[in-house]
């Protein structure tokens, strides 16, 4: 797996946190995104697999 996807998720979390500090993003959304983005990352990694291959089944 490349580092591109985890870095994008980490960058999104940091960006939302910085925007929340400056009151651009509501604090509740920032707190929720800290839980949401790692969950989305885990789902993404589980679907693509650690080797980057797709887990879609063929009929």
C-alpha positions as CSV (number, residue, x, y, z in Angstrom):
1,X,0.0,0.0,0.0
2,X,1.3,3.4,-0.8
3,X,1.5,6.2,1.7
4,X,-0.7,8.5,-0.4
5,X,-4.0,7.4,1.1
6,X,-3.0,7.5,4.8
7,X,-1.4,10.9,4.3
8,X,-4.5,12.3,2.7
9,X,-6.6,11.1,5.7
10,X,-4.1,12.5,8.2
11,X,-4.0,15.8,6.3
12,X,-7.7,16.0,6.3
13,X,-7.9,15.5,10.1
14,X,-5.2,18.1,10.6
15,X,-6.8,20.6,8.3
16,X,-10.2,20.3,10.0
17,X,-8.5,20.7,13.4
18,X,-6.7,23.9,12.3
19,X,-10.0,25.2,10.8
20,X,-11.8,24.5,14.1
21,X,-9.2,26.5,16.0
22,X,-9.9,29.5,13.9
23,X,-13.7,28.9,14.2
24,X,-14.2,28.3,10.5
25,X,-15.4,24.7,11.2
26,X,-17.8,24.0,14.1
27,X,-16.1,22.3,17.0
28,X,-18.6,19.5,17.1
29,X,-17.8,18.6,13.4
30,X,-14.1,18.7,14.2
31,X,-14.6,16.3,17.2
32,X,-16.7,14.0,15.0
33,X,-14.2,14.0,12.2
34,X,-11.5,12.7,14.5
35,X,-13.6,9.6,14.8
36,X,-15.0,9.5,11.3
37,X,-11.8,9.8,9.2
38,X,-9.9,6.9,10.9
39,X,-13.0,4.8,10.5
40,X,-13.2,5.6,6.8
41,X,-9.5,4.9,6.5
42,X,-9.9,1.5,8.1
43,X,-12.8,0.7,5.7
44,X,-10.8,1.8,2.7
45,X,-7.8,-0.3,3.8
46,X,-10.0,-3.3,4.5
47,X,-11.6,-3.0,1.0
48,X,-8.4,-2.5,-0.9
49,X,-6.3,-4.9,1.2
50,X,-2.8,-4.3,2.4
51,X,-1.3,-5.2,-1.0
52,X,-3.5,-2.7,-2.8
53,X,-5.4,-5.4,-4.7
54,X,-9.2,-5.2,-4.9
55,X,-11.2,-7.7,-2.8
56,X,-14.2,-7.7,-5.2
57,X,-15.4,-11.2,-6.0
58,X,-16.0,-12.3,-9.5
59,X,-19.0,-14.3,-10.4
